[in-house]
Amino acid sequence: GTDNSLFLSLVERCMSSMQAGTQMIKLRGGSKGLVRFYYLDEHKSCIRWRPSRKNERAKISIDSIQEVCEGKQSEIFQRYADGSFDPNCCFSIYYGDHMESLDLVSSSGDEARTWITGLKYLMAGISDEDSLSKRQRTRDQYPS
């Protein structure tokens, strides 16, 4: 119905702003965060950023993403003082076999939501909303 096309246009908007790219802070253990420019590649198959070191593998393939969490749930976020970041702007991407986390802070809650929505959609790899909301529900029943 109309809901579906509304949802798809939202996803389209998310995709195009992810492909345009967003400047975000990448948090690390001890030090200040690094400001990096993150974007979704043209095939929508990985997230890329401009690396600080030449040999750094500056991409995460969508296939390797295990989970996307809103807010300050990861260990790294816990190390920062409570007032450091607005939780609405924070999210973490867990990826790879070792569930590494990429902890990001966007400059607005809208940007964070754009990435979270877009990534969940890409991870689900599906084009209709029903199965997406079903997946949400099953995921909610089994808190990790």
N, C-alpha and C positions, 0 to 999 in steps of 0.2 A: 504493500500500500504506500501511502504518501510518506509514512514514517521512514520506510526504507530509502526512498530517494533523498529524503532530508539527511539521513545518516550518511549516505554516500557522498552527498555534496560536502558535508562536514569533513569526511575522510579526505576527499579531494583537496579541500582547503588545507588540511593538515599536511598532506603529502607535498603540496606545492610550497608551503612555507618551510617544510623540512628540507626540501631540495634547494630552496633558496639559501638555507643555512641560518644558523643562529649562533651568536656569540654567547658562550656559557662558561662558567667557572668549573673547572675539573678539580675536585678535592683530592688531596693525597693525605697520607698519614699525618705527618707532623707539621709540614710547612704551610705556607700560604697556598691558596689554590692557584691554579694556572688558568689564565684566560685563553680559551681556544675557540676556534670557529668550527662548529660541527655541522655537517650536512649529510643528507641522504643521497647516495649516488644515483645516477640517472636510471639504472635498472632497478632501483629500489631494493637492492640486494645487500647493501652494507651502509653502515654509518662511517663516515670518514672525518678526519680532522687534520689540521696542519701540525705535524709533529715538531717537537722541540729538538729532537736528535734525528740525524739522517737515518740511522738504522732502526728507528722505532717503527713498529708495525702499527701505523696509525689508522687502523680500521677494525671494525667489528662486523662480522657478517650477521645478517638478520637471523640466519639459520642457527647461529651459535648462541643466540639470546635465550636464556632460560626463563627469565622473569623480569618484569618492570615494576618497580615499587614506587608509589608516590610518597612524598614526605621524607622525613629524616629517619629512615628505619635502619640504614646500614650501620655497621660498626664505625665506619669513618665519620659519619655524621655525628655519632655519639661523642666523638672526641672533641667536637667544637662546642664552645659555650652556647647555651640555649638561645641567646639573643642574636647569635651570629648571622643566621639566615632565616628568611621567611619560609616556613615549612611549605607554603603553597608553591614556592619556586624551586623546591628540591625534589629530585627523584634519583633513583639508582637503577642501573641496568646490570643485571647479573648475567654473565655469559661464560661460555666455555665449560670444559669438563670440571674445572676446579671452582666453578661459580665465582669467578673474579667479579668485583663490582666496579662499575664506572659510576662515580658519584658526581652528579651535576647540579649546578645552581643556575637557573635562568634569571633573566632580569625582570621577568613578570610571571605571574601565575598562569596567564594565558599561554605563554610560550611553553611552560612546563606541561600544561594540559595538552597542548598541541602534540608534543613529542610523545607523551604517554599514550594518548589516543591513537596516534599514528602507528606507534611501535606495537601496541597490542593488536591493532588491526593487521599489521604486516606479519606478526608472529602467528596469528590465527590463520593467516593465509586463506581467508575466505571472503566472499564478496557479499554475503547476505547477513543481515543483522541478527536474524533469529539464532543462527548457530553461535554468533558472538555472545549474545546475552545468555544462551544456554551454557556456554563455556564459563562465563563469569559466575553463573550460579553454582556450577559444580565446583569451581575453584573456591567459592566462598564456603561451601559446606565442609571442606577439608582444610582448615587453617594449618599452615606448615608449622 
